[in-house]
Structures are given as C-alpha cells and as structure tokens.
Amino acid sequence: MKIDGHFFAESLVVRLGIALGAIVALALAATISATVFSELSTGKAAAINVAGSLRMQTYWITVQVLRAGDIGQAQPDLQRAIAEFETRLASPQLVGGVPLSSAHATRRAYDRVSSEWSRALKPAIARAVSEGMPARDPFVSRMAAYVLDVDRLVYLLERDLEGRIQTLKIVQGAALFATIVLMFIALYLLHAQVIVPLGDLLQCARRVQVGDFTVRAQHAGEDELGQLGQSFNYMVADLSRSYATLEARVEEKTEQLARSNVSLEVLYNTTRTLAENPLTQATLDVVMRDIEHAVGLKSGVICAREESDPRGFPIGLGTGSGQAGAWCEQERCAECLRDGQAGVRTVGSGAERMLSVPLSEGGTLYGVMLLRLPPGVELEDWKLKLLESIGHHIGAALATAKRSDEQRRIALLEERSAIARELHDSLAQSLSYLKIQVTRLKSLLEASSAREQTQGVVEELKVGLNNAYRELRELLTTFRLRMDARGLSDALQETINELATRSGTDMRLHDRLYGHELDSNEQIHVLQVVREALTNVQHHAHARRADVRLSIEDGQVKVVVEDDGVGIGATVAPAHHYGLAIMRDRAATLGGTLDVSRRPEGGTRVELSFAPRGRFQTGGMRVPQPA
C-alpha cells in the first residue's frame, strides 16, 4: 500500500499514537527495571543477615575460648561454635551476595575475612586453648581486629544494596518524569488538534442547523480533522447553493401537487356524477361546468353524434355556451373529431379558437367536447391530459348508455315476438278452429233436414270456445309471471302449484340445471311446453303423480314431464286436440326435439331437448329443489 509522504508528519492518529506508544514504552521500561533490580537485590538482605551473624559468632567463639583456656582443653561448645562459624562463612546466601569481581571492595573484604579466619584466627584459637593465659591476650587482640573486618564486610554489603536501591529510585523517577512530560504533550496535542477542531466543527454544525450557511470551519489542515473541516466547508457551500434554489423548487412542486389535486378532484367528481345520476343533459351540464371551472375556460359544450348523421347535437352545455351550441349544428363534426385526437382548430373567420376533445371508448367515437380558447391563451399540457381523461370517462358513459338502450330495445323486441308467437300458437289457432266450425254450422243450418248434425256442431263449437277461453286465461297467466326477476325455476314452481291445486295431482319439480340460465325466449318456450304437458296430464291422464325434471347433459338442456296415468296410447285424441303440435312447434323454434312416449310402467313421458343459445354461471350453484 502506498503511503503519502506527509502521512507520518500530518496524521493526527499517528502523532497521538506515537505519544501513547512512548508512554507505554516508558511504563514498560520502568516495570522491567524494577523487576531486574528486584531480582539482583534478592540475596543482598540474606547476605547482610549472615554477615551480621558472623560478628555475633566471633563473640561466642571468644567466650568459649576463654572458658576452654581455664580448663586446658577444648569444649564441645567451642567446636560447635567454630563449625557454625565456618558454615555461615561459606553459606550460599553470603557467597551469592558477594560480587564475583575480585576488584570489587565487597569481594576483597569477604576474601580478607575468609582468609584471615583460616590463616590466623583458627590457629590462634588452638594456641589460646592449649597454652592458656599467655596466649589469650594476643588472641583477644586478633579477634577484635577480625570483628572490625567483619563489620567492614557488613558495611560494604549494606552500601552495595543501598546503591542498587538508589539506582532503582533514579530510574523510576526518570521514567515517571518522562511519562508525565509525554502525558502533558499528549494532552496538549489532544486539546490543540482534537478538542479545539471538534469544538469548532460542532459550533459550525449548530449554526448550520439554524440556517446560517455562511459559517466555515477554521481548522483545515492536512490531518484527519482538517480534511473533515474541508469537507464540511464544501458541504455547507453546496447546501447554500441548494437552499438558494430550494424555494423555487418547492413552489414548483407545490404547483404540481395543486394541479394533481385539481385533476383528481375533477376526475372523481366526473366519475361520481356519471355513475350516480342518469345520463341526461342536466347531468352533463354539471360535468361541463366542473370542467370549465377546473381548466379556467368558458363556453364549453358536449356534442354527440350518430354514425348515420354527420352533424352533431349538444347534450351538455357549460356557462355562456349559447354560441358554442351552434357549432355542433354545422355539418363539419369530422373536423372537431380530428381522427380521435384532441387539438385546437379555428372556427368562423379564424378569430375564434376551439379546443376539441373526442369522447371515445373502445376505439369508438361517440361525440366531442368543445371549449373556447380566449385569444392569446395556450392550454397547458396537464390540462389537455385532464380533458382527454375526462373525455374517455364521458365516452364510456355514452357507450354504456347506448348499450343499455340497445339491450332494452332488444328485450322489447324479443318480448313482442314472444307475445306474437304465443297468440299465434294458442288463441289464433283456437279462433281459427271456431271460424271453421261456424262455417260448418252455417252450412248445416241452411239444410233443415240435418237437425241432429247441427246439434253436434253446436256442441263442438261450445267445447272449442271453452278451450279457447281456457288457453287465453292460461296465456294471460303466463305473461303475468316475472321470470326476469325470479327466474325460470320460480315460474315453473308457480305453474306446477297452480295446476296441482286444480287437478289434485301430486306434481313436483326437480331442477338440475345447477346455475345455468336460459335467455328470455328459451324460458318462455320451456314454461309453455311444461304447462301444456301438465295441462294434458290434468285433463286426460287421470294420474296421481307427475314429475318435471330439468337437467343439462353434454350441452343439451333436458326437460322431462312424466306421469303415472293411463298413458298416451289409451287416450283418444279428438280432432281439436292440437297441444302436441304446438309443443313440437316450440321445440323446433328452440332448435331441438320433442319426444312423446308411453312409459313401460305406465303413464306418459314428454321429453324436450335443445341446445341453449347462451349459458353462463350466475355466480354460484343453485340449490336444487327437493325431489
């Protein structure tokens, strides 16, 4: 790693690290020196004690020598005293405490004491014991001189120990002084190069916090805090420039938010008004006024057009739109539509400008929204986008209204067609039959000889009229059913209940369509086929029970009516009984088939089968009626 040449000279961390390292080094040096001196002085105290005991031992030897001289022979105590003295003189504590160098005064003193003992004192003790009084005085004099030598040895040992202790004190004092000096230097560096710059930075930060961007850090050297101060100064300068333009940016953002709020409010009001109210001119007038207020324009108008008519017609007016409404009556709606794109065009002599916003949904144009632009006024982009969005919403509302009108129109046509078919299939044929019978009656009445035949025709005419009346009544009952609200199942159940009450037959409905719905025509035909079949059960089958079953198998709707009566083979079909033909006609209208057969166990089975034109789930499975 490449290190800058000024790193060690300028780095605050390095300088403080050096100071702390020096303090630690001095502390270690003081500790090591104390340890070394302690180790070196460990045997000195023991040596001093042993050397001091030598002096006492010489006194004891002298006493024992004097006693032994009185009796003329050495005593055991004297021998033990001499042996103890020699042991102490050669003890490791004393020998180890004496320096090894022969030039050292302590070594010379120890050698003198040792040699004097072996060379002079020990023979003098023997003479003093053996010779008695004549030898005592020289022995005592020599022993006194020897004690002085021992005292000097003790003194030298003590002085050597004191010298070592003094040296240790000097070393420890110097280390302590140097440590204190380094600590003061470190504290000065910390104060001058850390605390003061940090305080300056903190003060600058507080002033910046209250909005003063003129402040600058004073410490801007090459060390870490200096670089931090330079960076702080750059930051404050940048903040000063940013705050200079912040007000303008805030105003711009505030204006954008205000425009967004206006757009959202207008879109919300428009969609809510269109959703909660019928699409009338009054509703569109309210929408147009909201739009004019939002974009600051007047004389707005909403025009609609039909594909077959090139001219438009106003369906919503804003404030002051009396003149604008006339523009839609011009045979130039295509110019306003501008191929489905919003834009500005000139009207009249060119002095008037008009903003044209198409009203479209799903790629289909349903009209145009026009707004007059005052001279010299240019529409902002956000307003144009807002108007285009509103145009899509109005176009969607127009499309929904048009689809609703179309659906109502189709429903009305289907209802009219169903009524026409019902009248043709029931009442019209009955009346046609009566017309034929009346013609026969007229012919027979002209021949007075055919009185009995005339009576028969009259009876048939009576029966036919009764049948016509019954079918008309049943037809009216059918038209009163509200299948659009309650559905086919409820209509069938109502019919079954009615016919069961009349006939006393147990009639039951088994609906297994399971959520599949039929359109209005299919429901009417199914209802009429079931009604006709149950009417036949009522009048001809003499059954105790009848079942109506609805199901769907392989895409085919199955409608089955079964009874346990006499069966179709045992029933005599009169000439006027045309119910089966009507049911087959209805099956053909549905594109299906009708099968009438005799059940093996007795009774009749009528089965209608057809493919529904439109099937969809109604949002869930319908719970079937109990069997």
C-alpha positions as CSV (number, residue, x, y, z in Angstrom):
1,M,0.0,0.0,0.0
2,K,1.4,3.4,-1.0
3,I,1.7,5.8,1.9
4,D,1.7,9.6,1.4
5,G,4.9,11.3,2.4
6,H,3.1,13.6,4.7
7,F,1.2,10.8,6.4
8,F,3.5,10.5,9.5
9,A,4.1,14.2,9.7
10,E,0.4,15.3,9.3
11,S,-1.7,12.4,10.6
12,L,-3.3,13.1,13.9
13,V,-3.8,9.5,14.6
14,V,-0.1,8.8,14.0
15,R,1.0,11.6,16.3
16,L,-1.3,10.6,19.1
17,G,-0.2,7.0,18.6
18,I,3.4,7.9,18.9
19,A,2.8,9.8,22.2
20,L,0.7,7.0,23.6
21,G,3.3,4.5,22.5
22,A,6.1,6.4,24.2
23,I,4.1,6.5,27.4
24,V,3.6,2.8,27.2
25,A,7.3,2.2,26.4
26,L,8.3,4.2,29.5
27,A,5.9,2.3,31.7
28,L,7.3,-1.0,30.4
29,A,10.9,0.2,30.9
30,A,10.2,1.3,34.5
31,T,8.5,-2.0,35.2
32,I,11.3,-4.1,33.7
33,S,14.0,-2.1,35.5
34,A,12.2,-2.6,38.8
35,T,11.9,-6.3,38.1
36,V,15.6,-6.6,37.2
37,F,16.8,-4.6,40.3
38,S,14.5,-6.7,42.5
39,E,16.0,-9.9,41.1
40,L,19.5,-8.6,41.5
41,S,18.9,-7.5,45.1
42,T,17.1,-10.6,46.2
43,G,20.2,-12.2,48.0
44,K,21.6,-9.0,49.4
45,A,19.4,-8.9,52.5
46,A,20.2,-12.5,53.3
47,A,23.9,-11.9,52.8
48,I,23.8,-8.9,55.2
49,N,22.0,-11.0,57.8
50,V,24.5,-13.8,57.5
51,A,27.5,-11.4,57.6
52,G,26.0,-9.8,60.7
53,S,25.6,-13.2,62.4
54,L,29.4,-13.8,61.8
55,R,30.1,-10.9,64.1
56,M,28.0,-12.4,66.9
57,Q,29.5,-15.8,66.3
58,T,33.0,-14.4,66.8
59,Y,31.9,-13.1,70.2
60,W,30.6,-16.5,71.1
61,I,33.8,-18.2,69.9
62,T,35.8,-15.8,72.1
63,V,33.8,-16.7,75.2
64,Q,34.2,-20.4,74.5
65,V,37.9,-20.0,74.0
66,L,38.3,-18.2,77.3
67,R,36.4,-21.0,79.1
68,A,38.4,-23.7,77.4
69,G,41.7,-22.0,78.4
70,D,40.7,-22.2,82.1
71,I,40.4,-26.0,81.9
72,G,43.2,-26.5,79.4
73,Q,41.2,-28.3,76.7
74,A,38.6,-27.5,74.0
75,Q,35.0,-28.0,74.9
76,P,32.3,-29.3,72.6
77,D,30.6,-26.0,72.6
78,L,33.7,-24.4,71.2
79,Q,33.9,-27.0,68.5
80,R,30.2,-26.4,67.6
81,A,30.8,-22.6,67.6
82,I,33.8,-23.0,65.2
83,A,31.8,-25.3,62.9
84,E,28.8,-22.9,62.9
85,F,31.1,-20.0,62.1
86,E,32.7,-21.8,59.1
87,T,29.2,-22.9,57.9
88,R,27.9,-19.4,57.9
89,L,31.1,-18.0,56.3
90,A,30.7,-20.4,53.4
91,S,26.9,-20.3,53.3
92,P,25.4,-19.8,49.7
93,Q,23.4,-16.7,51.0
94,L,26.7,-14.9,51.9
95,V,28.7,-16.1,48.9
96,G,25.8,-15.3,46.5
97,G,25.5,-11.8,47.9
98,V,29.2,-11.0,47.3
99,P,30.1,-9.8,43.8
100,L,32.3,-12.1,41.7
101,S,34.7,-9.5,40.6
102,S,38.0,-9.6,42.6
103,A,38.3,-5.8,42.1
104,H,35.1,-5.1,43.9
105,A,35.7,-3.9,47.5
106,T,33.0,-6.2,48.9
107,R,34.7,-9.2,47.2
108,R,38.1,-8.1,48.7
109,A,36.5,-7.7,52.2
110,Y,34.9,-11.1,52.0
111,D,38.2,-12.7,50.8
112,R,40.1,-10.9,53.7
113,V,37.6,-12.2,56.3
114,S,37.7,-15.7,54.9
115,S,41.5,-15.9,54.6
116,E,42.0,-14.3,58.0
117,W,39.8,-16.9,59.6
118,S,41.6,-19.9,58.0
119,R,45.1,-18.4,58.1
120,A,45.3,-16.7,61.5
121,L,42.3,-16.9,63.7
122,K,41.7,-20.7,63.6
123,P,45.4,-21.4,64.6
124,A,45.2,-18.7,67.3
125,I,42.1,-20.4,68.8
126,A,44.1,-23.6,69.1
127,R,47.1,-21.9,70.8
128,A,44.9,-20.0,73.2
129,V,43.2,-23.2,74.3
130,S,46.4,-25.2,74.6
131,E,48.8,-22.5,76.0
132,G,46.3,-20.9,78.4
133,M,46.8,-17.4,79.7
134,P,49.9,-16.4,77.8
135,A,48.2,-16.8,74.5
136,R,44.8,-15.3,75.4
137,D,45.8,-11.6,75.1
138,P,47.1,-11.9,71.6
139,F,44.0,-14.0,70.6
140,V,41.6,-11.4,72.0
141,S,43.5,-8.6,70.2
142,R,43.5,-10.5,66.9
143,M,39.7,-11.4,67.4
144,A,38.9,-7.7,68.0
145,A,40.7,-6.8,64.7
146,Y,38.8,-9.6,63.0
147,V,35.5,-8.2,64.2
148,L,36.4,-4.9,62.5
149,D,37.0,-6.8,59.2
150,V,33.6,-8.5,59.6
151,D,31.9,-5.1,60.3
152,R,33.5,-3.7,57.2
153,L,32.1,-6.6,55.1
154,V,28.6,-6.0,56.6
155,Y,29.0,-2.3,55.8
156,L,30.1,-2.9,52.2
157,L,27.2,-5.3,51.7
158,E,24.7,-2.7,53.0
159,R,26.3,0.0,50.9
160,D,26.0,-2.2,47.8
161,L,22.3,-2.8,48.5
162,E,21.6,0.8,49.1
163,G,23.4,1.7,45.9
164,R,21.2,-0.6,43.9
165,I,18.1,0.8,45.6
166,Q,19.2,4.3,44.9
167,T,19.8,3.5,41.2
168,L,16.3,2.0,41.0
169,K,14.9,5.1,42.5
170,I,16.7,7.2,39.9
171,V,15.5,5.0,37.1
172,Q,11.9,5.0,38.4
173,G,11.9,8.8,39.0
174,A,13.3,9.5,35.5
175,A,10.6,7.2,33.9
176,L,7.9,8.9,35.9
177,F,9.1,12.3,34.9
178,A,9.3,11.3,31.3
179,T,5.8,9.8,31.4
180,I,4.4,12.9,32.9
181,V,6.1,15.0,30.3
182,L,4.8,12.8,27.5
183,M,1.3,12.9,29.0
184,F,1.3,16.7,29.0
185,I,2.5,16.6,25.4
186,A,-0.3,14.2,24.5
187,L,-2.9,16.3,26.3
188,Y,-1.7,19.4,24.6
189,L,-1.9,17.6,21.2
190,L,-5.3,16.3,22.1
191,H,-6.5,19.8,23.1
192,A,-4.9,21.7,20.2
193,Q,-5.5,19.2,17.4
194,V,-8.7,17.3,18.5
195,I,-10.8,19.1,21.1
196,V,-10.5,22.6,19.6
197,P,-11.1,21.5,16.0
198,L,-14.0,19.3,17.1
199,G,-15.5,22.2,19.1
200,D,-15.2,24.4,16.1
201,L,-16.9,21.8,13.9
202,L,-19.7,21.4,16.5
203,Q,-20.2,25.1,16.7
204,C,-20.4,25.3,12.9
205,A,-22.8,22.5,12.8
206,R,-25.1,24.2,15.2
207,R,-25.1,27.4,13.2
208,V,-25.8,25.4,10.0
209,Q,-28.7,23.8,11.9
210,V,-30.4,27.2,12.4
211,G,-29.9,28.1,8.8
212,D,-26.6,30.0,8.8
213,F,-24.7,28.8,5.7
214,T,-22.0,31.5,5.9
215,V,-20.1,29.7,8.6
216,R,-16.8,27.9,7.7
217,A,-14.6,25.6,9.8
218,Q,-11.3,27.2,10.8
219,H,-9.2,24.1,11.1
220,A,-8.5,23.0,7.6
221,G,-5.1,21.3,7.8
222,E,-3.8,18.1,6.3
223,D,-4.7,15.9,9.3
224,E,-8.0,13.9,9.6
225,L,-9.9,16.7,11.3
226,G,-8.6,19.2,8.8
227,Q,-9.8,17.1,5.9
228,L,-13.2,16.8,7.8
229,G,-13.3,20.5,8.1
230,Q,-12.6,21.0,4.4
231,S,-15.4,18.5,3.6
232,F,-17.7,20.3,5.9
233,N,-16.9,23.6,4.2
234,Y,-17.7,22.1,0.8
235,M,-20.9,20.7,2.2
236,V,-22.0,24.0,3.6
237,A,-21.2,25.7,0.4
238,D,-23.3,23.2,-1.6
239,L,-26.1,23.5,0.9
240,S,-26.0,27.2,0.5
241,R,-26.4,26.8,-3.3
242,S,-29.1,24.3,-2.9
243,Y,-31.1,26.4,-0.5
244,A,-30.8,29.3,-2.9
245,T,-32.9,27.3,-5.4
246,L,-35.0,25.3,-2.9
247,E,-37.7,27.9,-2.7
248,A,-38.2,27.8,-6.4
249,R,-38.3,24.0,-6.4
250,V,-40.8,24.0,-3.5
251,E,-43.1,26.4,-5.3
252,E,-42.8,24.2,-8.4
253,K,-43.6,21.0,-6.5
254,T,-46.5,22.8,-4.7
255,E,-47.9,23.9,-8.0
256,Q,-47.6,20.3,-9.4
257,L,-49.4,19.0,-6.3
258,A,-52.1,21.6,-6.6
259,R,-52.6,20.6,-10.3
260,S,-52.7,16.9,-9.3
261,N,-55.3,17.6,-6.6
262,V,-57.4,19.6,-9.1
263,S,-57.1,16.8,-11.7
264,L,-58.0,14.1,-9.1
265,E,-60.9,16.1,-7.8
266,V,-62.4,16.8,-11.2
267,L,-62.0,13.2,-12.3
268,Y,-63.6,12.0,-9.1
269,N,-66.5,14.4,-9.4
270,T,-67.0,13.5,-13.0
271,T,-67.0,9.7,-12.5
272,R,-69.2,10.0,-9.4
273,T,-71.7,12.3,-11.2
274,L,-71.8,10.0,-14.2
275,A,-72.2,6.9,-12.0
276,E,-74.8,8.2,-9.6
277,N,-77.0,10.0,-12.0
278,P,-78.8,9.1,-15.2
279,L,-77.1,10.3,-18.3
280,T,-79.2,13.3,-19.1
281,Q,-78.5,16.8,-20.3
282,A,-78.7,18.1,-16.7
283,T,-76.0,15.6,-15.6
284,L,-73.7,16.6,-18.4
285,D,-74.3,20.3,-17.8
286,V,-73.0,19.8,-14.2
287,V,-70.0,17.9,-15.6
288,M,-69.3,20.6,-18.2
289,R,-69.4,23.4,-15.5
290,D,-66.9,21.4,-13.3
291,I,-64.6,21.1,-16.3
292,E,-64.8,24.8,-17.1
293,H,-64.0,25.7,-13.5
294,A,-61.0,23.3,-13.4
295,V,-59.3,24.4,-16.6
296,G,-60.3,28.1,-16.4
297,L,-62.2,28.2,-19.8
298,K,-65.7,29.2,-20.7
299,S,-68.2,28.4,-23.4
300,G,-67.9,24.7,-23.3
301,V,-70.3,22.2,-24.9
302,I,-70.6,18.4,-25.1
303,C,-71.8,17.2,-28.5
304,A,-72.9,13.8,-29.5
305,R,-73.3,12.3,-33.0
306,E,-74.7,9.2,-34.6
307,E,-72.9,7.2,-37.2
308,S,-75.7,7.8,-39.7
309,D,-75.7,11.6,-39.2
310,P,-72.6,13.7,-39.8
311,R,-74.0,16.5,-37.8
312,G,-73.7,16.7,-34.0
313,F,-76.2,17.8,-31.4
314,P,-75.5,19.3,-28.0
315,I,-76.1,17.2,-25.0
316,G,-74.3,19.2,-22.3
317,L,-73.7,23.0,-22.0
318,G,-71.4,24.9,-19.8
319,T,-71.6,28.6,-18.8
320,G,-72.0,31.0,-21.6
321,S,-72.3,28.3,-24.2
322,G,-75.1,29.9,-26.3
323,Q,-72.9,30.5,-29.2
324,A,-70.9,27.3,-28.8
325,G,-74.0,25.2,-29.1
326,A,-74.5,26.4,-32.7
327,W,-71.1,25.0,-33.8
328,C,-72.3,21.4,-33.3
329,E,-75.1,22.1,-35.8
330,Q,-72.6,22.6,-38.5
331,E,-72.1,19.7,-40.9
332,R,-68.5,19.5,-40.0
333,C,-68.3,17.3,-37.0
334,A,-65.5,15.3,-38.5
335,E,-63.3,18.4,-38.2
336,C,-63.9,18.5,-34.5
337,L,-63.2,14.8,-34.0
338,R,-59.7,15.2,-35.6
339,D,-59.4,11.4,-36.1
340,G,-59.8,10.8,-32.4
341,Q,-57.1,13.2,-31.3
342,A,-57.5,16.3,-29.1
343,G,-56.5,19.5,-30.7
344,V,-57.2,23.2,-31.4
345,R,-59.0,24.4,-34.5
346,T,-60.3,27.7,-35.7
347,V,-63.9,28.5,-36.3
348,G,-65.8,31.2,-38.1
349,S,-63.5,33.7,-39.7
350,G,-60.5,32.3,-37.9
351,A,-60.5,34.7,-35.0
352,E,-62.1,32.1,-32.7
353,R,-60.1,29.1,-31.5
354,M,-61.8,25.9,-30.2
355,L,-60.3,23.0,-28.3
356,S,-61.8,19.7,-29.5
357,V,-61.6,16.7,-27.2
358,P,-63.1,13.5,-28.7
359,L,-65.4,11.3,-26.5
360,S,-64.4,7.7,-27.2
361,E,-64.5,4.3,-25.6
362,G,-63.0,1.1,-27.0
363,G,-61.9,2.8,-30.2
364,T,-65.4,4.1,-31.0
365,L,-66.1,7.8,-31.1
366,Y,-69.4,8.9,-29.6
367,G,-69.0,12.7,-29.7
368,V,-66.8,15.6,-28.9
369,M,-66.2,18.1,-26.1
370,L,-65.6,21.7,-27.2
371,L,-64.0,24.5,-25.2
372,R,-63.4,28.0,-26.5
373,L,-59.9,29.3,-26.0
374,P,-59.6,33.1,-25.4
375,P,-57.1,35.0,-27.7
376,G,-53.5,34.6,-26.6
377,V,-54.2,31.7,-24.2
378,E,-52.4,28.4,-24.7
379,L,-53.6,25.4,-22.9
380,E,-51.1,23.7,-20.5
381,D,-50.2,20.1,-21.1
382,W,-51.7,18.9,-17.8
383,K,-55.0,20.5,-18.6
384,L,-55.0,18.8,-22.0
385,K,-54.3,15.4,-20.4
386,L,-57.0,16.0,-17.8
387,L,-59.5,16.9,-20.6
388,E,-58.6,13.7,-22.5
389,S,-59.1,11.6,-19.4
390,I,-62.5,13.2,-18.8
391,G,-63.3,12.7,-22.4
392,H,-62.7,8.9,-22.0
393,H,-64.9,8.8,-19.0
394,I,-67.7,10.6,-20.7
395,G,-67.2,8.4,-23.8
396,A,-67.5,5.3,-21.5
397,A,-70.7,6.7,-20.0
398,L,-72.2,7.4,-23.5
399,A,-71.2,3.8,-24.6
400,T,-72.8,2.3,-21.5
401,A,-76.0,4.3,-22.1
402,K,-76.0,3.3,-25.7
403,R,-75.5,-0.4,-24.8
404,S,-78.3,-0.2,-22.2
405,D,-80.7,1.4,-24.8
406,E,-79.8,-1.4,-27.2
407,Q,-80.4,-4.1,-24.6
408,R,-83.7,-2.6,-23.7
409,R,-84.7,-2.4,-27.4
410,I,-83.7,-6.0,-28.0
411,A,-85.6,-7.1,-24.9
412,L,-88.7,-5.2,-26.0
413,L,-88.4,-6.8,-29.5
414,E,-88.0,-10.3,-28.0
415,E,-90.9,-9.7,-25.7
416,R,-93.1,-8.6,-28.6
417,S,-92.0,-11.5,-30.7
418,A,-92.8,-13.9,-27.8
419,I,-96.2,-12.5,-27.4
420,A,-96.9,-12.7,-31.1
421,R,-95.9,-16.3,-31.1
422,E,-97.9,-17.1,-28.1
423,L,-101.0,-15.6,-29.5
424,H,-100.5,-17.3,-32.9
425,D,-99.8,-20.7,-31.3
426,S,-102.8,-20.7,-28.9
427,L,-105.6,-18.2,-29.2
428,A,-105.2,-17.6,-33.0
429,Q,-105.5,-21.3,-33.8
430,S,-108.4,-21.8,-31.4
431,L,-110.2,-18.9,-33.1
432,S,-109.4,-20.3,-36.5
433,Y,-110.9,-23.6,-35.5
434,L,-114.0,-21.8,-34.2
435,K,-114.3,-20.0,-37.5
436,I,-114.3,-23.3,-39.4
437,Q,-116.9,-24.7,-37.1
438,V,-119.1,-21.6,-37.5
439,T,-118.8,-22.1,-41.3
440,R,-120.0,-25.6,-41.0
441,L,-122.8,-24.6,-38.7
442,K,-124.0,-22.1,-41.2
443,S,-124.0,-24.6,-43.9
444,L,-125.9,-27.2,-41.9
445,L,-128.4,-24.6,-40.7
446,E,-129.3,-24.0,-44.3
447,A,-130.5,-27.6,-44.6
448,S,-133.3,-28.1,-42.1
449,S,-133.2,-31.8,-42.5
450,A,-129.8,-32.0,-40.6
451,R,-131.0,-31.1,-37.2
452,E,-129.1,-33.8,-35.4
453,Q,-125.9,-32.9,-37.1
454,T,-126.5,-29.2,-36.3
455,Q,-126.7,-30.1,-32.6
456,G,-123.4,-31.9,-32.8
457,V,-121.7,-28.9,-34.4
458,V,-123.1,-26.7,-31.8
459,E,-121.6,-28.9,-29.0
460,E,-118.2,-28.9,-30.7
461,L,-118.4,-25.2,-31.0
462,K,-119.1,-24.9,-27.3
463,V,-116.2,-27.1,-26.5
464,G,-113.9,-25.1,-28.8
465,L,-114.9,-21.9,-27.2
466,N,-114.3,-23.3,-23.8
467,N,-110.8,-24.4,-24.9
468,A,-110.1,-21.0,-26.4
469,Y,-111.2,-19.3,-23.2
470,R,-109.0,-21.7,-21.1
471,E,-105.9,-21.2,-23.3
472,L,-106.4,-17.4,-23.3
473,R,-106.6,-17.4,-19.5
474,E,-103.5,-19.6,-19.2
475,L,-101.7,-17.4,-21.7
476,L,-102.5,-14.3,-19.6
477,T,-101.4,-16.1,-16.5
478,T,-98.1,-16.9,-18.3
479,F,-97.5,-13.3,-19.3
480,R,-98.0,-12.2,-15.7
481,L,-95.1,-14.3,-14.5
482,R,-92.0,-12.2,-13.6
483,M,-89.3,-14.5,-15.0
484,D,-87.0,-11.6,-15.4
485,A,-86.8,-11.1,-11.7
486,R,-87.4,-14.6,-10.2
487,G,-86.1,-16.9,-13.0
488,L,-87.4,-20.0,-14.7
489,S,-87.4,-22.2,-11.6
490,D,-89.7,-20.0,-9.7
491,A,-92.1,-19.6,-12.7
492,L,-92.2,-23.4,-13.2
493,Q,-92.9,-23.9,-9.5
494,E,-95.7,-21.4,-9.6
495,T,-97.3,-23.1,-12.6
496,I,-96.9,-26.5,-11.0
497,N,-98.5,-25.3,-7.8
498,E,-101.4,-23.8,-9.7
499,L,-102.1,-26.9,-11.9
500,A,-101.6,-29.3,-8.9
501,T,-104.2,-27.3,-7.0
502,R,-106.7,-27.5,-9.9
503,S,-106.2,-31.2,-10.7
504,G,-105.4,-32.7,-7.3
505,T,-102.4,-34.4,-8.8
506,D,-99.1,-34.6,-6.9
507,M,-96.8,-32.5,-9.1
508,R,-93.2,-32.0,-8.3
509,L,-90.3,-30.0,-9.8
510,H,-86.7,-31.4,-10.0
511,D,-84.4,-28.6,-11.2
512,R,-80.9,-29.8,-12.0
513,L,-79.7,-27.0,-14.2
514,Y,-77.2,-26.0,-11.4
515,G,-76.7,-22.3,-12.2
516,H,-77.2,-22.5,-16.0
517,E,-79.5,-19.7,-17.1
518,L,-81.6,-19.6,-20.3
519,D,-82.5,-16.4,-22.2
520,S,-86.0,-14.9,-22.1
521,N,-87.3,-16.7,-25.3
522,E,-86.0,-20.1,-24.1
523,Q,-87.5,-19.6,-20.7
524,I,-90.9,-18.8,-22.2
525,H,-90.9,-21.8,-24.6
526,V,-89.8,-24.2,-21.8
527,L,-92.5,-22.8,-19.5
528,Q,-95.2,-23.2,-22.2
529,V,-94.1,-26.7,-23.1
530,V,-94.2,-27.8,-19.4
531,R,-97.5,-26.0,-18.9
532,E,-99.0,-27.7,-22.0
533,A,-97.8,-31.1,-20.9
534,L,-99.1,-30.7,-17.3
535,T,-102.4,-29.4,-18.7
536,N,-102.7,-32.7,-20.7
537,V,-101.9,-34.6,-17.5
538,Q,-104.7,-32.6,-15.8
539,H,-107.4,-33.2,-18.4
540,H,-106.5,-36.6,-20.0
541,A,-104.0,-38.7,-17.9
542,H,-106.0,-39.3,-14.7
543,A,-102.6,-39.5,-12.9
544,R,-101.9,-39.5,-9.3
545,R,-98.4,-38.0,-9.7
546,A,-96.4,-36.0,-12.2
547,D,-92.7,-35.1,-12.2
548,V,-91.0,-32.2,-14.0
549,R,-87.2,-32.7,-14.4
550,L,-84.8,-30.1,-15.7
551,S,-81.1,-31.0,-16.4
552,I,-78.2,-30.4,-18.7
553,E,-76.3,-33.2,-20.4
554,D,-73.5,-32.8,-22.8
555,G,-74.5,-29.2,-23.5
556,Q,-78.2,-30.1,-24.1
557,V,-81.0,-28.9,-21.9
558,K,-83.3,-31.8,-21.0
559,V,-86.9,-31.0,-19.9
560,V,-88.9,-34.2,-19.0
561,V,-92.5,-34.4,-17.8
562,E,-93.6,-37.8,-16.6
563,D,-96.9,-39.1,-15.1
564,D,-98.3,-42.4,-13.9
565,G,-101.6,-42.0,-15.7
566,V,-103.4,-44.1,-18.4
567,G,-100.7,-43.3,-20.9
568,I,-100.9,-41.6,-24.3
569,G,-101.8,-44.9,-26.1
570,A,-105.0,-45.3,-24.1
571,T,-106.1,-41.7,-24.7
572,V,-108.4,-40.8,-27.6
573,A,-107.2,-37.7,-29.2
574,P,-110.1,-35.6,-30.5
575,A,-109.7,-33.7,-33.7
576,H,-109.5,-30.4,-31.9
577,H,-106.7,-31.6,-29.6
578,Y,-103.6,-29.9,-31.1
579,G,-101.5,-29.4,-27.9
580,L,-98.8,-31.9,-29.1
581,A,-98.4,-30.0,-32.4
582,I,-97.9,-26.7,-30.5
583,M,-95.3,-28.3,-28.3
584,R,-93.4,-29.7,-31.3
585,D,-93.5,-26.2,-32.9
586,R,-91.9,-24.7,-29.8
587,A,-89.3,-27.4,-29.8
588,A,-88.5,-26.6,-33.4
589,T,-88.3,-22.9,-32.6
590,L,-85.7,-23.7,-30.0
591,G,-83.8,-25.8,-32.5
592,G,-84.5,-29.0,-30.5
593,T,-86.7,-32.1,-30.5
594,L,-89.8,-33.2,-28.6
595,D,-90.3,-36.9,-27.9
596,V,-93.7,-38.1,-26.5
597,S,-93.8,-41.8,-25.5
598,R,-95.6,-44.3,-23.2
599,R,-93.7,-45.3,-20.1
600,P,-93.2,-49.1,-19.6
601,E,-94.5,-48.9,-16.0
602,G,-97.5,-46.8,-17.1
603,G,-98.1,-43.2,-17.9
604,T,-96.7,-40.8,-20.4
605,R,-93.2,-39.3,-20.9
606,V,-92.7,-36.0,-22.7
607,E,-89.0,-35.0,-23.3
608,L,-87.8,-31.7,-24.7
609,S,-84.2,-31.5,-25.7
610,F,-82.4,-28.5,-27.1
611,A,-79.0,-26.6,-27.1
612,P,-79.3,-23.3,-25.3
613,R,-78.0,-20.3,-27.2
614,G,-76.4,-18.7,-24.2
615,R,-75.3,-20.3,-21.0
616,F,-73.3,-18.7,-18.2
617,Q,-72.7,-19.1,-14.5
618,T,-74.9,-16.9,-12.3
619,G,-72.3,-16.6,-9.6
620,G,-72.8,-19.9,-7.8
621,M,-74.5,-23.3,-7.9
622,R,-78.3,-23.1,-7.5
623,V,-79.5,-25.3,-4.7
624,P,-81.9,-27.9,-6.3
625,Q,-85.4,-28.2,-5.2
626,P,-86.1,-31.3,-3.1
627,A,-87.3,-34.3,-5.1
